[in-house]
């Protein structure tokens, strides 16, 4: 491939990414204003000024329009494991990363009180079809993490499933506490303690299988 062809391909890919982002942003705005189940794919297409076939070329299901934000974190756990410093175990790297994300109030941890993030989480965790679709994203995360962990295939797959599930449950628990009216500063110490407990439990069964 020539330099010109590479540049053209890169430009085309960036344009596709911008289109995907614009479609998702338009959809989420409608979902948050009217409710996910009250907005049709046709409504989203009209708001974005595209045809339904065009929209489906970018997003195979309505749920994917909402979950595009979460797709930004696809494979994050796998990257943490692959990029960990020499001598640090996968679990130690993942634990440290999750604590850092908590301190940053990263939306992926459920511990964000930004109004837009809160509204998105409220929609996500109270919409059955979105939670069901989220399983597909979690499955892909498990596959990527299992590859990064290496080792015996059954052990790596089981470990990845446990780790991804723990992250999801911790995020949901943090969201529930914020929904109850508690401020982030009040919930943060508990979130750290919950994360340590979860990783202590994971370590009891997994640390011997994955060394630094």
C-alpha positions in Angstrom: 0.0 0.0 0.0 1.4 3.4 -1.0 1.6 6.4 1.3 -1.3 8.0 -0.5 -3.4 4.9 -0.2 -2.6 4.7 3.5 -3.5 8.3 4.1 -6.8 7.9 2.2 -7.6 4.8 4.2 -6.8 6.6 7.4 -9.0 9.6 6.5 -11.9 7.3 5.5 -11.6 5.5 8.8 -11.6 8.7 10.8 -14.6 9.9 8.9 -16.4 6.6 9.8 -15.5 7.1 13.4 -16.8 10.6 13.4 -20.1 9.5 11.9 -20.4 6.7 14.4 -19.9 9.2 17.2 -22.4 11.6 15.8 -25.0 9.0 15.4 -24.5 7.7 18.9 -24.6 11.2 20.4 -27.8 12.0 18.6 -29.4 8.7 19.8 -28.3 9.1 23.4 -29.7 12.6 23.5 -33.1 11.3 22.4 -32.9 8.3 24.7 -32.2 10.5 27.7 -34.9 13.0 26.8 -37.7 10.6 26.0 -36.7 7.2 27.4 -34.9 4.4 25.6 -38.0 2.4 24.9 -40.0 5.4 23.6 -37.4 6.2 20.9 -37.4 4.2 17.6 -34.6 3.6 15.2 -36.5 5.8 12.7 -36.6 8.6 15.3 -32.8 8.4 15.6 -32.3 8.3 11.8 -34.5 11.3 11.4 -32.7 13.3 14.1 -29.3 12.5 12.6 -30.6 13.2 9.1 -29.6 9.7 7.7 -31.6 6.8 6.4 -32.3 3.7 8.5 -30.1 1.5 6.2 -27.3 3.9 6.7 -27.7 3.9 10.5 -27.8 0.0 10.5 -24.5 0.0 8.6 -22.9 1.6 11.6 -24.9 0.0 14.4 -26.6 -3.4 14.0 -29.0 -2.8 16.9 -30.6 0.1 18.7 -28.9 -0.9 21.9 -25.5 -0.5 20.3 -26.3 3.2 19.7 -26.4 3.7 23.5 -23.6 1.3 24.4 -21.1 3.0 22.0 -19.8 5.0 24.9 -19.0 1.7 26.7 -17.2 0.4 23.6 -14.5 3.0 24.3 -13.4 0.8 27.2 -13.5 -2.4 25.2 -10.3 -4.4 26.0 -9.1 -2.0 28.7 -8.5 -4.8 31.2 -6.5 -6.8 28.6 -4.4 -3.7 27.9 -3.6 -3.2 31.6 -2.4 -6.8 31.8 -0.4 -6.6 28.7 1.3 -3.3 29.6 1.9 -4.1 33.3 5.5 -3.5 34.6 7.8 -6.5 34.9 7.4 -8.3 38.1 3.8 -7.2 38.7 1.1 -9.9 38.6 -2.0 -9.4 36.4 -4.2 -9.1 39.4 -2.0 -6.5 41.1 -2.0 -4.5 37.9 -5.8 -4.7 37.5 -6.3 -3.8 41.2 -4.1 -0.7 41.0 -5.8 0.4 37.7 -9.3 0.1 39.2 -8.3 2.1 42.3 -6.8 4.8 40.0 -10.0 4.9 38.0 -12.0 5.3 41.2 -9.9 8.2 42.3 -10.5 9.8 38.8 -14.3 9.2 39.2 -14.2 7.4 35.9 -17.7 6.6 34.6 -16.7 3.0 34.0 -16.4 2.5 37.8 -20.0 3.8 38.4 -18.5 6.5 40.6 -19.3 9.7 38.7 -21.8 12.3 39.7 -21.6 14.3 36.5 -25.2 14.9 35.5 -24.9 13.5 32.0 -23.0 10.4 33.3 -25.6 9.8 36.0 -28.4 10.1 33.6 -26.7 7.6 31.2 -26.1 5.1 34.1 -29.7 5.5 35.3 -30.9 4.6 31.8 -28.4 1.7 31.4 -29.0 0.0 34.7 -32.8 0.3 34.5 -33.3 -0.8 30.9 -33.5 -4.6 30.6 -32.6 -4.6 26.9 -29.5 -2.6 27.4 -28.4 -4.8 30.3 -28.9 -7.8 28.1 -26.9 -6.3 25.2 -24.2 -5.4 27.7 -23.5 -9.1 28.1 -22.2 -9.2 24.6 -19.7 -6.5 25.3 -18.7 -8.2 28.5 -18.1 -11.5 26.6 -15.8 -9.7 24.2 -13.9 -8.2 27.2 -13.6 -11.7 28.7 -12.1 -13.1 25.4 -9.5 -10.3 25.2 -8.6 -10.5 28.8 -8.2 -14.3 28.6 -5.8 -13.9 25.7 -3.8 -11.4 27.7 -3.6 -13.6 30.8 -2.4 -16.6 28.8 -1.7 -19.8 30.6 -4.1 -22.9 30.4 -7.1 -21.9 28.3 -9.8 -23.1 30.8 -8.2 -21.2 33.7 -7.6 -18.0 31.7 -11.2 -18.0 30.5 -12.6 -18.6 34.0 -10.4 -16.0 35.5 -11.3 -13.4 32.9 -15.0 -14.1 33.4 -14.6 -13.6 37.2 -12.6 -10.3 36.8 -14.9 -8.7 34.2 -18.0 -9.7 36.3 -16.4 -8.2 39.5 -15.7 -4.9 37.7 -19.4 -4.8 36.5 -20.8 -5.5 40.0 -18.5 -3.0 41.7 -19.7 -0.3 39.2 -23.3 -1.1 39.7 -22.9 -1.0 43.5 -21.2 2.4 43.3 -24.1 3.6 41.1 -26.7 2.4 43.5 -25.1 4.3 46.4 -25.0 7.5 44.3 -28.7 7.0 43.3 -29.5 6.8 47.0 -28.4 10.4 47.4 -24.9 9.9 48.8 -22.1 12.2 47.6 -19.1 10.8 45.7 -16.8 11.9 48.5 -18.8 9.8 50.9 -18.9 6.7 48.7 -15.3 6.8 47.5 -13.7 5.2 50.6 -16.3 2.4 50.5 -15.7 1.9 46.8 -12.0 1.4 47.5 -12.7 -1.0 50.3 -15.2 -3.0 48.2 -12.6 -3.2 45.4 -9.9 -4.4 47.8 -12.3 -7.1 49.2 -13.2 -8.2 45.6 -9.5 -8.5 44.6 -8.6 -10.3 47.9 -11.3 -12.8 47.0 -10.1 -13.1 43.5 -6.5 -13.5 44.7 -7.4 -16.4 47.0 -8.2 -18.5 43.9 -6.2 -17.0 41.1 -2.9 -15.6 42.2 -1.1 -18.9 42.0 -2.0 -19.3 38.4 -0.8 -15.9 37.1 2.5 -14.7 38.2 4.2 -11.4 37.6 
